[in-house]
Every structure is written in structure tokens, then in C-alpha cells.
């Protein structure tokens, strides 16, 4: 679950106490090494909260990440929706 807006960061993740950078411990090395990365949305949680994931490529593999992201977007687009909109899927109730 997300943390309250008035909190600057989560204090616990998966039952483990964390500090101010606990939610981002895996991003610093990517930035420092200059690896390309891209974040993509995925299906929302059961409660409707958005979920996403990050792909990290080898140094200089920007184009590969762009291609993978485009392929994923094409394959997954049918199920994406903004909160409050009706899903664009065949089984969605209109």
C-alpha cells in the first residue's frame, strides 16, 4: 500500500522498517553507472492502485529498452485505463 501523502517516504516495506531511501535503494547504482532505464505501467492492484515496473539495460542499450517498451505497450494496452474510466477490454461492463 502507498504511504500517506503527508509522509515523505514509507517507514515500513513488507514488514521491514526502512529509512528515507528505503523505497529507492535499487535506483542509485543505475543512475551512477549511466545505465538506461525505463518505467512502465502494468495492471493495477485489486484495490485499483497503479503498479509499474522498471527495466534496466546494459550501458548504451537505450534502443533495446525503447523497443521492449513499445512491444510491451502494444501487447498490454488493451487492459490499461486511467482511474475512473471503463476498461477497454471485451469483457468490460459498459
N, C-alpha and C positions, 0 to 999 in steps of 0.2 A: 504494500500500500504506500502511496506517496506520503510525504511528511507534511505537516501543517504549513501553510504559506508564511506564517509569522516566524517559523524556524528557518534558519539559514541553510541547514543541512539535516539529514536524518541522524538520530542518535543511536539507532539500532537497525541492523540489517540481518535478516534471517536469524534473529535471536542473539546476535553478537553485537556488543557495544562498539560503536565506531566514533571517530572524531570528525573534524570538519572536512577532511578529504576522503573519508571512508567510502563514499559513494563514487569516487572518481579515481581510485587507486590504479586502475589499469590504463589510464589515458596519458599520463605524463611521459612514459617512455616512448609512446608513439610520437608525441609532439617533439620530444628531444632528438629522436633519431631521424625525423623527417619522413617517416613512412606515410604513404597516402592512406586515408581512411574515409569511409562514408557511412552515414547513419541512415537506416531505412525503417519505415514503419512496418509493423506486422499486425496480425489480427489482434483486436482489443481483448483485454481480460474479460472474464464472465461478468464482472461488475461494470463493464463498459470503459474502463480506464485504458488509455493508449499504451501500447507496448512497442518497443522498437529494438533494433539490434545494430551493432556496428561491425563492419567488415574492415579489416586492416590488410593492406597489401605489402609486398616487398618494395623496397626503395625503387622508385621510378616506374612502378606498375599502375600509375594513375588510370591509364586507358583500360586496363583489365577490370579495375573496380567500376569504372563507368559502364562498361559492357555488362558486367554481372548485375549491377543495379538496374539497368534498363531491362534486362531479361526478367529479373525478379518482379519489377514493377508491372511489366506486361502480363506475367503469369498470375500475379496476386491482385491486380487492380479490381477485378470483379467483386471482391469481397470488402473493399475499402469503403469507408464512409466517414464523414465528419460527424461528431456527436450531435444527436438530434435529427439526423437525416435517416431516411429509409435505406436499408442496404440495397445495393444494385446487384442482387442475385436472383436467380429464378425462383427460389423458394421464399423470398421476402414477401411479407404481407404488405400490400399497398393500401 
